[in-house]
Amino acid sequence: MVELLQAPAPATEVARAVLAAPFAGAMLIGRRWVQAASGRSIPSIDPATGQVLAHIPDADGVDVDAAVRAARAAFPAWADMVPAQRAAILWRVADVLEAHIDELAELETLDQGKPLYVGRWAEIPGAVAQFRYYAGQALSIEGRTISPSVTYQPAGKLVQAWTLREPVGVVAAIVPWNSPLVLTAMKLAPALAAGCTVVLKPAEDTSLTALRLGELMVEAGLPDGVLNIVTGRGATAGAALAAHPDVDKVAFTGSTATGRAILDASKGNLKRVTLELGGKSPVIVLPDADLDLALPGVANAIFFNGGQVCVAGSRAYVHADIYDRVLEGLVAQAQALRLGHGLNPETQMGPLVSARQAERVAGLIDGARAAGAAVLSGGQRLGPAGTFVEPTVIAKVDPAMEIVREEVFGPVLVVQRYTDLDAVVAAANDSVYGLAASVWTQSLSHAHRLSRRLQAGTVWINTHSMYDASLPIGGVKHSGYGRDSGLAALDNYLEWKTVCAVV
């Protein structure tokens, strides 16, 4: 029986207060922190223990409408602000987040379940980096001068033309529960740098760090109404945002099914929409791979954050020459992971975000076993709330099995044998998803060639899930369109305007 590591007392006063008694969260609309107009709330639960941490407002269309009106009212002044002033505010936001990094990491762990080191050393610093990167980009938004070939201008006159980049307007940012704060920053930072105002809808399961972020951004000097935060359910608050006639753009990260619903809801006023959706990322291990690098790397690609990562490397294709050795090594990596409450410094993998998600993942594992697959490690649910799923390695699968084709969003790795490089590329691309992939090889030629042939928005070589604020992230096929991070993300929030003059 796997022994789960227990939680020590939090180190920060904010996290200790959350554990002492549930508190009433409040939404940020304009300059006010308010409850839902209906008076309804949603419990925020520590997934590791089932303890209620807070009661957050359960917003509906009335609250969303108030938030959108506040964002619309704040838009002209924010859009017209001197870029250096916007940049200075974003830099101060980064500074304030960095000063509160310990409490934000503990809140994220309590609310989402992830190991503390993931938030403290990876995701919260990643959020800080987003605001710093786009503080710089706010100073670099430029149009172009064009020399048009217009032949019918009046005699003796010249035609001059140029383009302007202008903010789209009011943005609805809808973020998921797996990496709440950094994914929020990936929407907010470029939108605000471009001069847009935002209504943020965090996931109902993980809203605590978003609300704390709102407090810290106000502290950093963000003007009233530039950021508004509404908490609530996707089917009510999220749907109302996506359909609102005064929202100009939706930026969404989440499931492919929800992405389709957002597209449908956005049709009314032809909103601009960017979608970062599901994935079933292939991992290809060539026979010349450095296994000292590849074994822990492939394991981390799926077991990091309990597999609750859009780009998780959930399909491993291993060359027959090294298949047995790699499979044995991956099973050993899985079995060595220590599970427990994320606040425990020895925890390497925490719970899934909810019992509902754990039940879904366990059901997919059971379905694979019933279909004849070999579950070589893990596969069991654990913990007082039934939210822990053991790191699971599955072999002897058929490519048509659900476990091979569907996004699991849990710590489940399917390992398959291959011999022919063309065949493995075809197998890797045989998916409706195209978010990410990784290739493990010491051959520069194979690395370059496979990176071109794989149908994915990101291809990593000898690593997986490596991020930086400068690197565009997004997918192809059913994994969505548009990009977060990097210069490409600014295009999500800017419109081109052409000016043509006869002088």
Protein Blocks (a to p, Z undefined) as FASTA:
>chain_A
ZZdddddddfbfklmmmmmpccdddddehjbccddfklpacddddfknopafbdcddddf
klmmmmmmmmmmmmmmmmmpcfklmmmmmmmmmmmmmmmmmmmmmmmmmmnopafklmmm
mmmmmmmmmmmmmmmmmmmcccddddddbfkbcehiacddddddddfbjadddddfklmm
lmmmmmmmmmmmnopacdddddfklmmlmmmmmmmmmmnopaehkaccdeddfklmmmmm
mmpmkbfbdcddddfklmmmmmmmmmmnopacdddddddddddddfkbcfklmmmmmmmm
mmgghlpafklcfbccddfklmmmmmmmmmmmmmmpccddfklmkbmbdcdfbfklmmmm
mmmmmmmmmnopacfeghiaedjkopaccddddehiafkbmklmpcfkpacddddddfbf
klmmmmmmmcfbdfbccdddfbfklmmmmmmmpgcfbdcehiahiacfklccddehjnog
cjeehjklmmmmcccddddddZZ
